[in-house]
Every structure is written in C-alpha cells, then in structure tokens.
Amino acid sequence: MDYQKNYLYFKNPRKFNVWWLIFFLLVAGGLGYVTFSGLNPYTLIGYILSGVFLLIGIAFG
C-alpha cells in the first residue's frame, strides 16, 4: 500500500464524505429492500461485505 496516498486521501474530506454518503445510501437502500422483500439476511450481509471491500478498494487502490 502507498501510505502517503492513503494519508492524502483522508486529508481530502470532500471526497471522503462523498464516498461515505454513497456507502450509507447503499446500506440504507439494502436494508429497506430486505425489509419489504423478505430476502435472506445472510445474502444482505454478503452484499454489504462485498460493498465494503469494493469501497476500500476504491479508496486505497
């Protein structure tokens, strides 16, 4: 990992906040979808984990 790049990323709050906003919208949308569709909760956990790993990859990749 390029630690200096990570440091600069976290020093840029606008970019950081935009990605967290997207992340929370996705999680909230997923929870709402599961509530109304009766989807298996383990499937939702899988979607959230893959989304988290994707977000980390975008942030630090």
Secondary structure as UniProt FT lines:
FT   HELIX           3..10
FT   HELIX           13..37
FT   HELIX           41..60
//
